[in-house]
């Protein structure tokens, strides 16, 4: 996994956490769920990249 990919995934995860928190504070379930979705997408990308890395070695 390249450093750029790691940074992009970390940013996406942080943005997701921020959206989720904003949704909780404002009572906006849609924003909260969107944040959770962004975090899940980031986790899946990280898992995929880890699998790729495992087969490189």
Buried (B, 14 or more C-beta within 10 A) or exposed (E): BEEEBEEEBEEBBEBBBEBBEBBEEEEEEEBBEBBBEBBEBBBEBBEEBEEEEEEEE
